[in-house]
Amino acid sequence: MGLKPLPDSFAASREALHRVAEELVAPARKPHNEIALTAAPGGFGTPPFEFDGATVTVRVDRDELVLERDGEQTRRPLTSIADGAALLGTELLPDGLPDDATPLGIDPEAAERIADFYAFAFQALEAVRTRFAEAADASAINLWPEHFDIAFEAGSEAAGQRANYGASPGDPDHAEPYLYVGPWTARPEGALWNATGFPGAELAYSELLAADDQAAAAIEFFEARARALAD
């Protein structure tokens, strides 16, 4: 599955889906203090969790919110935060149902590009993660709702090698998605370390689109920085 050019609606749809992740999907996950999400078919969602005697997932499939209990799905178009909250109900959102009825304006094509990017990034990150030695103590890959990025961490902190390896669909400093490596303590210099807005390295979506082999380009980006930190 290759990455495709982004529609003009991408940034606005990304911001709307970011709100959904923070205000609906993450709060619905149980236990109530767990917020980590994951890539899911059509976008992102919770890992399966046990609730009220059932196995539950809450996820976004492009421009729909999906509530699944023991394999049975209920779907609702993501027209507003309030509409999504009504699907989840007070049992999954015990702190209260958000009542913002402002239209989210999610473009299905843009939502599909975000889903494609998360799926692509997860595969690349998993390929890199499995190549770290056990001593590197690589974490699980999580999608964090606060920054809306998907990432893991690995490397020796004591040796200054630990870093976050991740992918962001974009942020105030980046109009398009990008891959990144963010060292925890090391502040390396040189052409490999080109990030904007944080100390580290980044590879822009446009560069991935131009690559003959997008997956190989992503993996080499991560591994080249891991090698540099280990030197």
C-alpha positions in Angstrom: 0.0 0.0 0.0 1.6 3.2 -1.2 1.1 6.7 0.2 -0.9 9.1 -2.0 -1.0 12.9 -2.4 -2.9 14.8 0.2 -6.2 16.7 -0.5 -6.5 20.4 0.4 -8.8 19.4 3.2 -6.1 17.4 4.9 -5.1 19.8 7.6 -8.6 20.7 8.7 -9.7 17.1 8.8 -6.5 16.1 10.7 -7.3 18.7 13.4 -10.9 17.5 13.6 -9.8 13.9 14.0 -7.2 15.0 16.6 -10.1 16.4 18.7 -12.0 13.1 18.3 -9.0 11.2 19.6 -8.5 13.4 22.6 -12.2 14.1 23.5 -13.9 10.8 22.6 -11.7 7.8 21.8 -9.0 8.1 24.5 -11.5 8.9 27.3 -13.6 5.9 26.4 -10.7 3.5 26.9 -10.7 1.5 30.2 -9.1 1.4 32.7 -10.1 5.1 32.9 -6.5 6.3 33.4 -5.2 4.5 30.2 -5.1 6.8 27.1 -2.7 5.0 24.7 -4.4 4.2 21.3 -3.3 2.2 18.3 -3.5 2.2 14.5 -6.7 0.5 13.4 -8.5 -0.4 10.2 -9.6 2.9 8.7 -7.8 5.1 11.2 -7.1 4.6 14.9 -8.8 3.4 18.1 -8.4 1.7 21.4 -6.9 -1.7 21.9 -9.6 -4.2 22.9 -10.6 -3.8 26.6 -13.0 -5.5 29.0 -15.9 -3.5 30.1 -19.3 -4.5 31.7 -18.7 -8.2 30.8 -17.9 -7.5 27.1 -14.8 -7.0 25.0 -15.0 -3.5 23.7 -13.2 -1.3 21.1 -13.8 2.3 20.2 -12.3 3.4 16.9 -12.5 5.8 14.0 -13.0 4.4 10.6 -12.4 7.3 8.2 -15.3 9.7 9.0 -17.3 7.3 11.3 -17.1 6.5 15.0 -17.3 2.7 15.6 -18.3 1.1 18.9 -17.8 -2.6 19.0 -19.0 -5.0 21.7 -18.1 -8.7 21.4 -17.8 -8.3 17.6 -21.1 -6.4 17.1 -20.6 -2.9 15.7 -22.6 0.3 16.0 -21.5 3.1 13.7 -22.2 6.8 13.6 -21.0 9.5 11.2 -18.6 11.9 12.9 -20.6 15.0 12.3 -19.8 16.6 15.7 -18.2 15.8 19.1 -21.6 15.8 20.7 -23.0 13.2 18.2 -20.0 10.9 18.8 -20.4 11.2 22.5 -24.0 10.2 22.3 -23.0 6.9 20.7 -20.5 6.1 23.5 -22.8 7.2 26.3 -22.2 8.0 30.0 -21.0 4.5 30.8 -17.9 4.9 28.6 -17.6 8.6 29.2 -18.4 8.9 33.0 -16.9 12.3 33.3 -19.8 13.7 31.2 -20.8 13.8 27.6 -19.2 16.6 25.5 -21.9 18.8 24.1 -20.1 20.7 21.3 -22.3 20.3 18.3 -20.0 22.4 16.0 -19.7 20.5 12.7 -16.4 18.7 12.5 -16.2 18.9 8.7 -14.2 15.7 8.2 -13.5 14.9 4.5 -13.6 11.2 3.9 -10.7 11.3 1.5 -8.5 13.2 3.9 -9.5 10.8 6.7 -8.4 7.9 4.4 -5.0 9.5 3.8 -4.5 9.8 7.6 -5.5 6.1 8.0 -3.1 5.1 5.3 -0.3 7.1 6.9 -0.9 5.5 10.3 -0.9 2.0 8.7 2.2 2.7 6.7 4.0 4.2 9.8 3.0 1.3 12.0 4.5 -1.3 9.6 7.7 0.7 9.3 8.1 1.3 13.0 7.4 -2.4 13.7 10.1 -3.4 11.2 12.6 -1.2 12.9 11.5 -2.0 16.5 12.1 -5.7 16.0 15.7 -5.1 14.9 16.7 -3.5 18.2 18.6 -5.7 20.6 16.8 -6.8 23.7 19.1 -4.6 25.8 17.6 -1.5 23.9 14.4 -2.1 25.9 12.1 -1.1 23.0 8.6 -0.1 24.1 5.4 -1.0 22.5 4.1 1.1 19.6 1.4 3.5 20.7 -0.7 6.2 19.2 -0.7 9.1 21.6 -3.8 11.3 21.5 -2.2 14.4 22.9 0.1 14.9 19.9 -1.8 12.5 17.6 1.5 10.7 16.7 2.4 7.0 16.7 5.7 6.0 18.2 7.9 3.8 20.3 11.1 4.4 22.3 14.3 2.4 22.4 18.0 2.6 23.2 20.1 3.0 26.3 19.2 6.1 28.3 22.5 5.9 30.3 24.5 5.9 27.1 22.6 8.8 25.6 21.1 6.5 22.9 17.4 6.5 23.9 15.1 8.1 21.4 11.5 8.3 20.3 10.9 6.8 16.8 7.6 8.0 15.4 5.3 9.4 12.8 3.1 12.5 13.0 0.3 13.4 10.7 1.4 17.1 11.1 1.3 19.8 13.7 1.6 23.6 13.9 5.3 23.4 12.7 4.6 20.9 9.9 1.8 21.3 7.3 2.3 17.7 6.1 2.9 14.4 7.9 6.4 13.4 8.7 8.5 10.7 10.3 10.8 11.6 13.2 13.5 10.5 15.6 13.7 12.5 18.8 16.7 11.7 21.1 15.9 12.0 24.8 19.2 13.6 25.9 21.7 13.6 23.1 21.8 16.7 20.9 23.5 15.3 17.7 24.6 17.6 14.9 25.0 17.2 11.2 23.0 16.6 8.1 21.1 13.6 9.6 19.5 15.9 12.3 17.3 18.3 10.4 14.2 18.6 12.5 12.1 21.8 12.8 10.6 22.6 16.2 12.4 19.9 18.2 16.0 18.5 18.4 16.1 15.5 16.2 15.5 14.3 12.6 12.5 14.3 10.3 11.5 13.0 6.9 8.7 14.8 5.2 5.7 13.2 3.6 6.6 14.7 0.2 10.0 13.0 0.4 8.3 9.7 1.1 6.0 10.2 -1.9 9.0 10.8 -4.1 10.8 7.7 -3.0 11.0 4.7 -5.4 10.4 2.4 -2.4 8.5 4.3 0.3 8.7 1.5 2.9 12.5 1.1 2.4 13.0 4.9 2.6 11.1 5.0 5.9 13.0 2.1 7.5 16.3 3.5 6.4 15.5 6.9 7.8 14.9 5.4 11.3 17.8 2.9 11.1 20.3 5.5 10.0 19.5 7.7 13.0 19.6 4.7 15.4 23.1 3.8 14.0 24.2 7.4 14.5 23.1 7.5 18.1 24.9 4.2 18.7 28.2 5.4 17.3 
